[in-house]
Amino acid sequence: MNHEVDLNYVRSMFSLAGKVAIVTGGSGALGKAVAQSLAAYCADVVVTGRTPETLEPDRKSTRLNSS
């Protein structure tokens, strides 16, 4: 019995294309993981944090990884 999951099928079922997600606390580990997960499912993600300095490194790396 094959229990392999087709991730492309799952992504198409749960696509967030055309949706905007707002993630608060984006400079923390959990906020980063949530933002990355939402982006993986094609959401446009807005990330907020208390200070711009804590968000800047992730903003740069996200732009480098975005398609």
Number of C-alpha atoms within 10 A of each C-alpha: 3 4 5 6 8 8 9 9 10 11 13 12 10 11 16 17 13 9 12 14 16 14 18 16 15 21 24 12 9 12 17 18 13 17 22 15 13 21 20 14 17 18 19 17 17 13 19 16 15 11 9 11 10 14 18 12 11 15 14 10 10 14 9 9 8 8 5
